[in-house]
C-alpha cells in the first residue's frame, strides 16, 4: 500500500477550493493508501497569527476533515507541531537547501511582494514542507498547481541527501486531479480562490450559510456573453464555475454545457449554488456535532502517535547518516 502525506494550514476559513483540491481527494485516497493528513500549524506561523484565532482555526480544520468523511480509523489525522520530527528534519534539510532555490519559489515572491520586512520562516518554508513529505517516505502527495514547485524542490533535496549520505528517501510523485486542481476566485478568475483573501465575496467558505452561498454565486463574475461553455482561455470565469459545478455534482463538463445550452448564466448560477449547498449543508451539521462532542483532542493524540511511529525511526536514520551522536 502506497503512502500519502498532505496537509492544510489552519489559517483563515477553509474554502471550497480547499475541499475540491485537497479534502475531497483525501477521502478517496484513504480507501486505497496509507494516509497521513495534517493541520500544518508550523507553516501557519510563518506569517503572524493571533494565538486565539490559531487555536480556533486548528480545531476547525480537524472538525472539517472529519465532517467531510476522513475516518481516523483509516487515516492518521494530526497536527504538524505534535510530531517533533517535522521541525527537526526541517532544520536538517534547510542546511542542504541553497539560497537560490528558495529565492526562486513563486509563493515566497507572492507573499513577500510589497512588504517592508519578511520573516525568515516564510523564506525557508519549502524546506520544512520537504521534511513533512520525506519523513513518511510518501509515494504520493496531493498538491495544487501552485505547490508543484515545492514538490520539485522536495525531490531535489531527497536526491541530494541520497547522493551525499546514502539511499534514504523516496522521491515523491504529485497527485494533481485533471479537473478542479486550481479553483479560482469568484471575483477575479486570474487569481486562486484563497481563504486569506480579505474580500469574502471572492470565495465560498465551507461554513458559509446556504443564504451566503446563494448570494455569492449570484454575484460571481462571468463575462458579457450567455454561453455556458468550458474554455479556460476565452471564458475563464465561466470555466471556473463549471469546474466547481462538476466537482459538486455527478455531471461532466460536457454534460453541464449540454444542460445549459441556450439558457444563459442565470439558471446555471442558481443551480450551481444548490448543488454546492446540497453537499455543504449536511457537512456543516456533522461539523457542529463534532465540535460539540469533544472528541478532537483524542483523535489528534492517536494520529500523532501513529505519525511519530513512522517519523521518528527515519529521523534517527537521517541523523546517524549525517554524523550526529545519538542519545
C-alpha angles and dihedrals in degrees: 000000000000121000125239126195125183142139147180128224116249092227122115128348116315113244137205085262089064090046096049097039098041124358097048089053091047090059091053096043095052089069095060107021142056098253136201115183119183142188097226099216095157088060091047092064093057081094124038115283131185106237095226092047092048091053092048093047091048092057089043094056094048092048090049091050088055095041091052091056108268105147116213088208089061102033135030110245112192146139118261092228091056091068106060093196089077094065093041097050088042089062094045091052091046088063088058095046121095123228091233092057092054093044090057094056108119094209092055090051091049096046095043097043113121095003122129092215133017127196119243089232090067090052096052094038093111092060090055090047088053089052091051091057100038095048089073097036085236116201095195131031119189105220139162120238089262092060097047091092090057091052090052089055089049090055090048092051092047091051091046093051092046092051094048102038106019135270108321114129133056117228104242124222125221121245107211118166117226093232125037098016090130118025112192134216118279092229100040120026091194090070130064117250103258134187088213094060107118090216108082091196090067094070144030110233117212089237097047113126119248089253092053092048092051092047094049094049091047088057096041112127116252125159139267093272132080103220119112097213133144111240116135093195102042099029108024096157096050091041090054092052090047091054089052090049092050092050094051096043139042091250127110122224090256091052091050090052091051094045094056100036108144094359102101127219102297100076091036092057093044092052091044090056091051096051090050092048090049090060100037101043096065089040089055091051090053089046093056091048091051093049090051094046096068091221098124099089092053092048091051092048092051091046093049091050091053092045093048091051087061099036104045098059091051092048089051090052091050093050092047092051091048091055103256119149106240121223 
